[in-house]
Amino acid sequence: MRTRNATAAAMRARSRMLAGSLAVLAMLTAAACRQDMHDQPKYIALRPSDFFADGRSARPITAGTVARGYLNDDAALYTGKAADGAFLNTFPFPVTKQVLVRGQQRYNIYCAPCHDRTGSGLGMIVRRGFRRPPSYHIDRLRQVPNGYLFDVISSGFGAMPDFSAEIQPADRWAIVGYMRALQLAQKANVEDVPAEARAQFGPGGPR
């Protein structure tokens, strides 16, 4: 009986020792992880560094480096300007029906809330108190180059913010194309419609 009790006591003692060892190991592991998380070998943004001669941890971009997807080597497409800096009055690609449909879609999403769907400048946001933009149909905006309109979309103007982050360059040009279509529609007459398409018009307008 004594032998059996002694064996049981020894087993309990070993169990306690094992549990204690495991607890200590767990604590050490947790402490090591915590130290790694709190003391990482890195620089916080804009912190000074004595490793580099200029004392900055943030390094300047290497000359000639271009991020993937940001080469932007087509000045006409990405700036709307010619080599001399003048605004272009052409488009960097053919303006097809597909381009105009795309421009209409993007225009209705990003431009119509202020400019309305006809370009009058009386969008729903304006009707609720926002500053009214000029109508596209005034002579000044009918006569500006296409590149100027592209630049305004890209860089903003007055109370209008820039949309360079929201709208890709090709879509900005598509919007410019659709804006020109809106301007033409306000001054157009039946003679401006191709002869083969005039049959679609009846006494009450397009069929």
N, C-alpha and C positions, 0 to 999 in steps of 0.2 A: 504494500500500500504506500509505504514511504517512497519507494522507488518510483512508483507511478506519479505521485505528487511532485517529486523532484523533477521528473521529466517534463511534466506539464508546466512547472514554474520556469524551467529553462527555455521551453518553447515560447512562453509568453515574453520572457526577457529578450529573446532573439527577435521576436516580432516587434517589440517596442524599439529595439535598436535599429531594425530595418526601416520602420516607419520614420524614426527620427532622422536617419540618413537620407531617406527620400525627401523629407521636408527640407533639410538643409540644402540638398542638391537643387530642389525646386526654387528655393530662395536665391541661391547663387545664380541660377539660370535667369530668373526674372531680373535680378539686379544687373546682370550683364547686358540683357536686352535693353533695360531702361537706360543704362549708361550709353549704349550705342545710339539710342534714339535721341538722347539729350546732348551728346557731344560728337556730332558727325563731322568728319573732315571736309568741310565745305565753307564757302564764303557766302554770307548773306548779301543780297543785292546792294551794290554801291558802298559796301564796307571797304575801308582801306586795306592795303596789303603791302608788306615790306619785301615780298618776294620779287615784285616787278619794279623796275627802275622808276617808273612814273608814279608809283605808290597806289595804283588803282587795281582792284581785284577784277573789275569789269574790263574786258579787253576790247579794243576797237576792232571793227570788221577788217579783215585782210583786204588790201586794195585789189580790186578786180573781182571780188567775190559776189556772186549773185545767187540768191536763194532759189531753189528749184521751183519753177513755175512763175518766177518774177523777172524774167529777162526783159520783157517789155521793149523789144528792139524795134518795134514798128511805131514810129513817132506819130504817124497819122492816126492809127487805131487807138493808141493809148493817151494821146494828148489833144487830138483835134487840131494840131498846128503843123505848119510846114517847117522846113529846115531853118527859115529865117524868123520863125516865131510867130508868123501871121496865122490867123485862124483860117482853116480850110473852108471852102464852100462846096466841097464835094463829099463823098462818102468813101470810106476805105474798103468797101466791098459792095457788090451789086445789091440794090434795094429791090427785092422780089416781094411777091405777095406774102410768102412765108415770113419774111422779115417784118413786114408791116403788121401781120397778125400777131407775131411775137411782141412787137412794139406796143400794140394795142393792149395786150395782156399785161405787160409790165407797167404801162402808163396807167391803166385802171387801178392797179394795186398801189403804186407809189406816188403818182402825180394827181390823179383825179380827186383825192380827198381835199386838196387845196384849190387846184385849177379847174375842177369839175370835168366832166367827160367831153365837153366841147372846147375846153381851153378858155372859157370866159373869165376864169378867176373867181368864180362863185361856188367853190366846192363846199361840202357840208361843214368842214372845219371853219371855213371863213364865215359861213352863215351863223356859226355859234361864237363868233367874236374874234377869231384869229385875223391877223392883218391880211388884207386882200392883196394878192399878187396881180401884176398887170395882165391884161388879156393878151393871148397869143396873137390876136387879130389886129392889134394896133400896128401902124406902119413901121415903127421902129423894130419890133420883133419879127415882122414879116421880112425885113430887109437884112437882118443880121446874118452872118455866115453860119453854116451848119456847125462848124467847129466851136463857135461861141456858145451855142446851145449845149453842145456836148460838155464844154468846160464848166458851164453853170451847174449841170447835173453832177459833174465830178467834184467840183470845189465848193458849191454853194454860192449864194449871192443874197446879200441883205438878210432878211429874216429866214430865208430858205437854207436849211442845212445841206451839207454835201451828202451824196448817196454813193460815194465810191466804194464803200464797204458792202452796201446792200445790193448794188446793181453792177454786174460785170460789164466791161467796156463794150462788148458786142451788143449787149442789151441796151446800153445807153444810146448807142447809135441807132438801134431799132426804134427806141422811143423818139429820137430826133426825127427819124423818117416818118413816124406816125404823127408827130406834131406838125410836120409839113403837110401831111395829108389833111389834118384838121383845118389848117390855114387855107389850103386849096379848096376844101369843101365849102367854106364860108363865102368864097368869091366865085365859085365855079358856075358854069352854065352848060347847057346841053352840048354846045360846040366843043367843050373840053372832054367830052366822053368819046372814046373811040367809036368809030362808025359801027363796028360789028357788035358793040354793046348797047347801042341806042334802042334796039328793038325791045330791050327790057323795060323801057319807059313807056308808060301809057299816059292818058290824060291826067291821072291823079298822082303821077310820080312813078318810081320804080315798082315793078311787079314783084 
